[in-house]
Structures are given as C-alpha cells and as structure tokens.
Amino acid sequence: MSVRVRKKVAWGSKISKKMNVCLLCKWWWRLKNEEGLWQNIIRAKYVKGSPIGAIKHKPNDSHVWTDLLKIRHLYLRNRTVKVNNGQSVLFWEEAWLKDKFLCILHPVLYDICYDKYVSVHTVLLSGAQLNFSRWLPTIMFDSWLTIINEVFSYS
C-alpha cells in the first residue's frame, strides 16, 4: 500500500511577501519624493545627506530600517533617475547614464575604483579625477575616457 503525501502550497504567504516588498519600495519612494515628519526623522537618523545607494547597515539600526535596506536594491533597480544637480545620484551604482548602471557596464573599472559611492556631482566637480587601485592599461583607460566623454556630454 502506498501513501501519497500532498504538499501544501502557501499561496497567501507568497502574496503577502510580494505585497510587503511593494510596500517597502513605496516607503523608499516616499523618502525620496515626499516631505513629512517620518521622512525628516529617517533622513536625519540614517540618510544624513548620503545617496540612498551608499547607506550602510549598522548593528543598532531599527528592524524597519533593516527591512528597508534589504529591499533597497529592488527599489534602485526599478526606478527612473533624475540627475538634476547630481548630488543625490551615485555615479557607479545608479542607472542614470543610458538607463544602465555603470558598475555593470564597466565592472573591471568599478572593481578597481576606490570611489565606489561617489555622486555624479562630485565626479563633475573633480573633473572626473577618481582614484583607482592601479594604473589603467590602455584599453581600460580608453573605456574610462569613453565614460567621461558621455558624462560631460550628458544634458
């Protein structure tokens, strides 16, 4: 005699996880685009003027903030970036140039760059003088010049 075991699928659990991710992404959007008491407290306590992608998790962070940081990559990946003055846009880790991440388009340059969390504004002010861990061979230097030409011709 054989016994058949049916595996129960928790559809409600899957739906609630997706709903939670959507709501957390909405909180990121509100933090970026709206003004209010909650946004002011979060900006003062956690953001402190840094671009969203550069914020690091700390051991004493609240559970809500920790959950927000866990889905930050989803929010950053699925949003449209307005550069404006470039102070709140990460040069390497946000999709602002050609709607693609420069860290994905040029992974080797990104890996050897010391300034991973630099803003677009800072790159422009410094005349694109970023610090790399080694000299750039000709092919990598040419890639870097291509990026810089695109950056300075960006409207």
C-alpha positions in Angstrom: 0.0 0.0 0.0 1.4 3.4 -1.0 0.7 6.6 0.8 0.5 9.8 -1.2 1.5 13.0 0.6 0.3 16.2 -0.9 2.4 19.2 -0.4 0.5 22.3 0.7 1.3 25.5 -1.1 1.1 28.6 1.0 -0.3 31.0 -1.7 -1.2 33.6 0.9 2.4 33.6 2.2 3.8 34.2 -1.3 1.3 37.0 -1.9 2.0 38.7 1.4 5.8 38.6 0.8 5.3 40.4 -2.6 2.9 42.8 -1.0 5.4 43.6 1.7 8.2 44.2 -0.8 5.9 46.5 -2.8 5.0 48.5 0.3 8.7 48.8 1.4 9.5 50.1 -2.1 6.8 52.6 -1.7 8.4 53.8 1.5 11.7 54.3 -0.3 9.8 56.3 -3.0 8.2 58.4 -0.3 11.5 59.0 1.4 13.0 60.3 -1.9 10.0 62.3 -3.1 7.9 63.5 -0.2 8.3 65.7 2.8 6.9 64.9 6.2 7.8 64.1 9.8 8.7 60.4 9.1 10.9 61.4 6.2 12.7 64.1 8.2 13.4 61.7 11.1 14.7 59.0 8.7 16.9 61.4 6.8 18.4 62.9 9.9 19.0 59.5 11.6 20.0 57.2 8.8 20.5 59.0 5.4 22.5 62.1 6.7 22.8 63.6 3.2 24.2 60.4 1.6 22.8 59.0 -1.6 20.4 56.1 -0.9 22.7 53.5 -2.5 25.6 54.5 -0.3 23.9 54.0 3.1 25.4 51.1 5.1 23.6 48.9 7.6 24.7 49.4 11.2 24.1 46.9 14.1 21.9 49.3 16.0 19.5 50.0 13.1 15.8 49.6 13.8 14.1 46.5 12.4 12.0 48.6 10.0 15.2 50.3 8.6 16.9 47.0 8.3 14.0 45.6 6.3 14.1 48.7 4.1 17.8 48.2 3.4 17.1 44.6 2.4 15.0 45.6 -0.5 16.8 48.8 -1.4 18.4 47.1 -4.4 14.9 46.4 -5.9 13.9 50.0 -5.5 17.1 51.3 -7.0 16.9 48.9 -9.9 13.3 49.6 -10.9 13.2 53.4 -10.8 13.9 56.2 -13.1 16.6 58.5 -12.0 16.5 62.3 -12.5 20.1 63.7 -12.2 19.2 67.3 -11.5 22.4 68.7 -9.8 23.8 65.1 -9.3 24.3 65.4 -5.6 21.9 62.6 -4.7 22.8 60.3 -7.6 25.5 57.7 -7.4 27.9 57.7 -10.3 28.6 54.0 -10.4 25.6 52.4 -8.7 22.6 54.1 -10.2 21.1 53.9 -13.7 21.4 57.5 -14.8 23.5 57.3 -17.9 21.9 55.3 -20.7 19.5 54.0 -18.1 22.1 51.4 -17.1 24.4 51.0 -14.1 28.0 52.0 -14.9 29.2 49.3 -12.4 27.5 46.7 -14.6 28.6 48.2 -17.9 32.2 48.5 -16.8 32.7 46.0 -14.0 36.6 46.0 -14.1 36.8 49.8 -13.8 34.3 49.7 -11.0 36.2 46.9 -9.1 39.5 48.8 -9.1 37.9 52.2 -8.3 38.3 53.4 -4.7 35.4 55.9 -5.1 32.5 53.4 -5.5 29.9 55.6 -3.7 30.8 58.9 -5.3 28.0 61.1 -6.6 27.7 62.4 -10.2 28.1 66.0 -8.8 31.4 65.1 -7.1 32.7 63.5 -10.3 31.9 66.6 -12.3 33.4 68.9 -9.7 36.6 66.9 -9.6 37.0 66.9 -13.3 36.5 63.1 -13.3 39.6 62.5 -11.2 38.7 59.3 -9.4 41.1 57.1 -7.5 41.9 53.7 -8.9 43.9 51.0 -7.2 46.3 50.7 -10.1 47.3 52.4 -13.3 44.8 51.8 -16.1 46.1 49.9 -19.1 45.4 51.4 -22.5 42.1 49.5 -23.1 40.8 50.4 -19.7 41.9 54.0 -20.0 40.1 54.2 -23.3 36.9 52.8 -21.6 37.3 55.4 -18.9 37.7 58.2 -21.4 34.6 57.0 -23.2 32.6 57.1 -20.0 33.9 60.6 -19.2 33.0 61.9 -22.6 29.5 60.6 -22.2 29.3 62.1 -18.7 30.4 65.5 -19.8 28.1 65.5 -22.9 25.1 64.4 -20.7 22.4 67.1 -20.7 
